[in-house]
Amino acid sequence: MAAPMQLCYKQFALRVEQIRNALGWSQADLAKKIGLSRASVANLETGRQRVQLHQVEKIAEALGTSPKHLMRGIWT
């Protein structure tokens, strides 16, 4: 994967992790809300697993935010 794209996944992952932690949720809590395994959430949060567009929407909804907020500033 090209370096700029990898950076995008890592920035997205950091934002998800920050919001999840602010809510006091574990990775397992988020996983249950979005229909993924805890391991998948862990991989998303480290940028090792690519997030699909429909997952961005589910993650945003679960975290009480918008896809736009999760993606803001990633491509500047």
Secondary structure by P-SEA (a helix, b strand, c coil): ccaaaaaaaaaaaaaaaaaaaaacccaaaaaaaacccaaaaaaaaaccccccaaaaaaaaaaaccccccccccccc
